[in-house]
Amino acid sequence: MAERANRLHAGGIIDLHFDLPMDLYEKRDRKNVLETEFLREFEEGNVGVAGVAIYIEDRYLPETGLRVALDQIARLYAETEQCGRFAICKSYREIQKARGADKIALLITMEGIEPLGTDLDLLRAFYELGVRSIGLTHARSNAAGHGGVFGASGSSSAGLTSFGQDVVRECERLGVIIDLAHINPAGFDEILSITTQPPIVSHTNVRRYYDIERNISDEQIEMIGERGGVIGINSVLVSPREEESTMDRYIDHIQHVADLIGIDCVGIGFDFFEFIYRQWPEPRQQELAAKFTTPRFIPDLRNHSHARNLTRRLIERGFTDEQIEKILRGNWLRIFQQVL
């Protein structure tokens, strides 16, 4: 089985959500952070492409959201210049070129449009800097719309704002992937009514196993499937109970999506967060739990070096080689080829 897992890994894993830029920004007084703190884990897990998300914490809003976002991108470029194993990619062709040169491709994404304020022209500026996927909101509300709450109900019933509608249309015009992660149900429906390209949810879990509006319902899963989109499965919200936060429950989420809309519509969006969470003082961890939820980390899927554990368990659960390759990379590559 080890030989089979290694063979399936040879093409590289695609993880479409990783909070790398915010960590690089917080460590901006250091050099070579990407190489010294992340490269080994990426190589051990054979990560081929990572979606690296610009995210602005509440403490920077509203005054410095734009500056912090630009600084995050600047740190990402500086760090990739210092470590030749990475390449920031802006198109499917560039991703192919990077992988052909045995480099780890980084695709810049944005989690929440707070850096734009209400200036649509800034979307073009971020596009030129390399942003290729945008989720309109995190859990909070902003100028575009409203996030889904970490509860079974309670999200805003309002859809997108007029600015949010403009952002979606401009993303489609530019060739930026629309990400429905975190958006509230009304916003989810409205985005799908506006877009024509295959929609994605970069990192989420199914409500069958974790019933919160931040996650995705069966009806929403089917809506993504009807449009040929892809849903990335999150490793942090597989269960509200620690004892059920296991590799098998993670794969249950994959299986559930595949059963509903087919294996062509499920991918990976690990959202590995423990390395940031453990740096926080206890009061800040408690604040996160009170505001959202307590994160539950899977013991054998805590960072990118553990990705092979997932492949081995997919084999044990009876997935075929073709199915595993689609989950690990093939389905995301199809989206990149269609949109970027």
C-alpha positions in Angstrom: 0.0 0.0 0.0 2.9 2.4 0.7 4.1 2.0 -2.8 0.6 2.7 -4.2 0.2 5.8 -1.9 3.6 7.1 -3.1 2.7 6.6 -6.7 -0.6 8.5 -6.2 1.3 11.3 -4.5 3.8 11.7 -7.4 1.6 14.3 -9.1 1.4 16.5 -6.0 -1.5 17.4 -3.7 -3.5 20.6 -4.3 -4.7 22.3 -1.1 -6.8 25.3 -2.0 -6.9 27.1 1.4 -3.9 27.8 3.6 -3.5 30.9 5.8 0.1 31.5 4.8 0.3 35.2 4.0 -1.1 36.3 7.4 1.6 34.3 9.2 4.4 35.6 7.0 3.1 39.1 7.7 3.2 38.6 11.5 6.8 37.3 11.1 7.9 40.1 8.8 10.9 40.9 10.9 12.4 37.5 10.0 13.9 36.2 6.8 13.4 32.9 5.0 10.3 31.9 7.0 8.8 30.1 4.0 11.9 27.9 3.7 12.6 27.3 7.4 9.1 26.8 8.7 7.0 25.5 5.8 9.2 23.9 3.1 9.8 20.6 4.9 6.1 20.0 5.6 5.2 20.9 2.0 7.9 18.5 0.6 7.0 15.6 3.0 3.3 15.9 2.0 4.3 16.4 -1.7 2.2 19.6 -2.0 2.1 20.7 -5.6 -0.2 23.7 -5.5 -1.4 25.7 -2.5 -4.1 28.4 -2.4 -2.6 31.0 0.0 -5.2 33.3 1.4 -5.1 37.0 2.2 -7.1 37.4 5.4 -7.4 40.5 7.5 -8.0 40.1 11.2 -10.5 42.3 13.0 -7.8 44.2 14.8 -6.6 45.7 11.6 -10.0 46.9 10.4 -11.1 49.2 9.0 -8.2 51.6 9.0 -5.3 49.4 7.9 -7.0 46.5 6.0 -5.7 47.5 2.6 -2.2 48.1 3.8 -2.0 44.8 5.7 -3.3 43.0 2.6 -0.6 44.6 0.4 2.0 43.8 3.0 0.9 40.2 3.0 1.4 39.9 -0.7 4.7 41.7 -0.5 6.0 39.3 2.1 4.8 36.4 -0.1 6.8 37.7 -3.1 9.9 38.4 -0.9 9.8 34.9 0.6 9.4 33.1 -2.7 12.4 35.1 -4.1 14.5 33.8 -1.2 13.4 30.2 -1.7 13.6 28.9 -5.2 11.3 25.9 -4.5 8.2 28.1 -4.7 6.6 30.0 -7.6 3.6 32.4 -7.5 1.4 31.5 -10.4 -1.3 33.5 -12.1 -2.6 31.1 -14.7 -3.1 27.4 -15.4 -0.1 27.6 -17.8 2.1 29.0 -15.1 1.0 26.3 -12.7 1.9 23.7 -15.3 5.3 25.3 -15.9 6.1 25.5 -12.1 5.1 21.9 -11.6 7.3 20.9 -14.6 10.2 22.6 -13.0 9.5 20.7 -9.7 8.4 23.9 -7.9 5.5 24.3 -5.5 2.9 26.6 -7.1 1.3 29.2 -4.9 -2.0 30.7 -6.0 -3.0 33.9 -4.2 -6.5 34.0 -2.9 -8.5 36.4 -0.8 -10.8 35.5 2.1 -13.1 38.4 2.5 -13.0 41.6 0.4 -12.3 43.9 3.3 -9.1 45.1 1.5 -11.2 46.5 -1.3 -13.3 48.7 0.9 -15.9 49.8 -1.6 -13.5 50.5 -4.4 -14.0 48.1 -7.3 -10.9 49.4 -9.0 -8.8 47.8 -6.3 -10.0 44.4 -7.5 -8.1 45.0 -10.7 -5.1 46.1 -8.7 -5.1 42.9 -6.7 -5.7 40.9 -9.9 -2.5 42.4 -11.3 -0.7 41.4 -8.1 -1.8 37.8 -8.6 -5.0 37.3 -6.8 -6.9 34.5 -8.7 -9.7 33.4 -6.3 -11.9 35.5 -4.1 -14.4 34.6 -1.3 -16.5 37.6 -0.6 -16.8 37.2 3.2 -15.4 35.4 6.2 -17.8 34.9 9.1 -18.5 38.7 9.5 -20.4 41.1 7.3 -18.7 43.5 5.0 -19.4 45.8 2.0 -20.2 42.8 -0.2 -22.4 40.6 1.9 -22.7 38.5 5.0 -20.9 35.4 6.3 -22.5 32.3 7.5 -22.6 31.9 11.3 -21.0 29.1 13.2 -24.5 27.9 14.4 -27.3 25.9 12.9 -29.2 29.2 12.2 -28.9 32.9 12.7 -27.1 34.1 9.5 -28.4 37.3 7.9 -31.3 36.7 5.5 -29.9 39.4 3.2 -28.2 38.6 0.0 -25.3 40.4 -1.6 -25.1 44.2 -1.6 -24.9 46.0 -4.9 -21.2 46.3 -4.4 -21.0 42.5 -3.8 -22.8 41.9 -7.1 -20.4 44.2 -8.9 -17.4 42.3 -7.3 -18.8 39.0 -8.6 -19.3 40.3 -12.1 -15.9 41.9 -12.2 -14.3 38.6 -11.0 -16.0 36.8 -13.9 -14.8 39.4 -16.4 -11.2 39.3 -15.2 -11.0 35.5 -14.8 -11.0 35.3 -11.0 -12.4 32.2 -9.4 -15.5 32.9 -7.2 -15.2 31.1 -3.9 -18.4 30.5 -1.9 -16.7 29.5 1.3 -18.1 31.3 4.4 -20.9 33.2 2.5 -24.4 33.0 4.1 -27.1 31.0 2.4 -28.8 34.0 0.8 -25.5 35.2 -0.6 -24.7 31.7 -1.8 -27.9 31.5 -3.9 -27.3 35.0 -5.3 -23.8 34.4 -6.4 -24.9 31.3 -8.3 -27.6 33.4 -10.0 -25.0 35.8 -11.3 -22.1 33.6 -12.2 -21.6 31.5 -15.3 -18.2 29.9 -14.5 -18.0 26.7 -12.4 -18.2 27.8 -8.7 -16.0 26.5 -6.0 -16.1 26.2 -2.2 -12.4 26.2 -1.3 -12.8 24.9 2.3 -15.9 23.7 4.0 -17.6 20.7 5.6 -21.0 19.1 5.1 -23.8 20.0 7.5 -24.7 16.3 7.9 -21.7 15.9 10.2 -21.3 19.5 11.5 -24.6 21.4 11.3 -23.6 25.0 11.1 -24.5 27.6 8.5 -20.8 28.2 7.8 -20.8 24.7 6.4 -22.6 23.4 3.3 -26.0 21.8 3.1 -27.0 19.0 0.8 -29.0 21.4 -1.3 -26.0 23.7 -1.7 -23.8 20.7 -2.6 -26.2 19.7 -5.4 -26.2 23.3 -6.7 -22.4 23.2 -7.0 -22.6 19.8 -8.7 -25.1 21.0 -11.2 -22.7 23.7 -12.3 -19.6 21.4 -12.4 -17.9 23.1 -9.5 -15.6 21.7 -6.8 -16.0 21.6 -3.0 -12.8 21.4 -0.9 -13.0 19.5 2.3 -11.8 21.3 5.5 -9.8 19.5 8.2 -10.8 21.7 11.1 -14.6 21.5 11.2 -15.2 17.8 10.7 -17.1 17.5 14.0 -18.1 19.6 16.9 -16.9 16.8 19.2 -13.2 16.1 19.7 -13.6 12.4 19.8 -15.2 12.4 16.3 -12.5 14.7 14.8 -10.7 11.8 13.0 -9.3 10.9 9.6 -12.3 8.6 9.0 -14.8 11.4 9.7 -12.8 13.7 7.4 -13.2 11.1 4.7 -16.9 10.7 5.5 -17.2 14.4 4.4 -15.5 13.5 1.1 -17.7 10.5 0.6 -20.9 12.4 1.3 -20.1 15.0 -1.4 -19.1 12.3 -3.8 -22.3 10.3 -3.2 -24.4 13.4 -3.8 -22.8 14.9 -6.9 -19.9 12.6 -8.0 -16.2 12.2 -7.4 -15.5 15.0 -10.0 -16.7 17.6 -7.7 -14.7 17.1 -4.5 -11.2 18.2 -3.6 -9.0 19.4 -0.7 -9.1 22.6 1.2 -7.3 21.6 4.4 -7.4 25.0 6.1 -4.5 23.9 8.4 -4.7 26.4 11.2 -3.1 24.8 14.3 0.3 26.4 13.6 -1.3 29.8 14.0 -3.7 28.9 16.8 -0.9 27.5 19.0 1.0 30.8 18.7 -1.9 32.7 20.3 -2.1 33.4 24.1 -4.9 31.5 25.9 -7.2 34.6 26.1 -7.1 34.9 22.3 -7.9 31.2 21.9 -10.8 31.6 24.2 -12.0 34.7 22.2 -12.0 32.6 19.0 -14.0 29.8 20.8 -16.6 32.4 22.0 -16.9 34.2 18.7 -16.9 31.2 16.4 -16.1 27.7 17.8 -13.3 25.7 19.3 -11.2 24.2 16.5 -10.8 20.5 16.6 -7.6 19.2 15.0 -7.3 15.7 13.5 -4.4 14.0 15.2 -2.9 12.4 12.0 -3.9 15.3 9.7 -2.5 18.4 11.4 -0.3 19.9 8.7 0.8 19.3 5.2 3.4 16.7 6.1 0.5 14.4 7.1 -1.1 14.5 3.6 0.1 10.9 2.8 -1.9 9.7 5.8 -5.0 10.8 3.9 -4.0 9.0 0.8 -3.3 5.8 2.6 -6.7 6.0 4.4 -8.5 6.7 1.1 -6.9 3.5 -0.3 -8.1 1.6 2.8 -11.6 3.0 2.5 -11.8 1.5 -1.0 -11.4 4.6 -3.3 -9.8 3.7 -6.7 -6.6 5.2 -8.0 -8.6 7.4 -10.4 -10.9 8.6 -7.7 -8.0 9.5 -5.4 -6.1 11.4 -8.1 -9.2 13.5 -8.7 -9.6 14.2 -5.0 -5.9 15.1 -4.5 -5.5 17.3 -7.6 -7.4 16.4 -10.7 -10.6 18.2 -9.9 -8.9 21.5 -8.9 -6.7 21.3 -12.0 -9.9 21.2 -14.1 -11.2 24.4 -12.5 -7.8 26.1 -13.1 -7.8 25.1 -16.7 -11.4 26.3 -17.2 -11.1 29.7 -15.4 -7.5 30.8 -15.1 
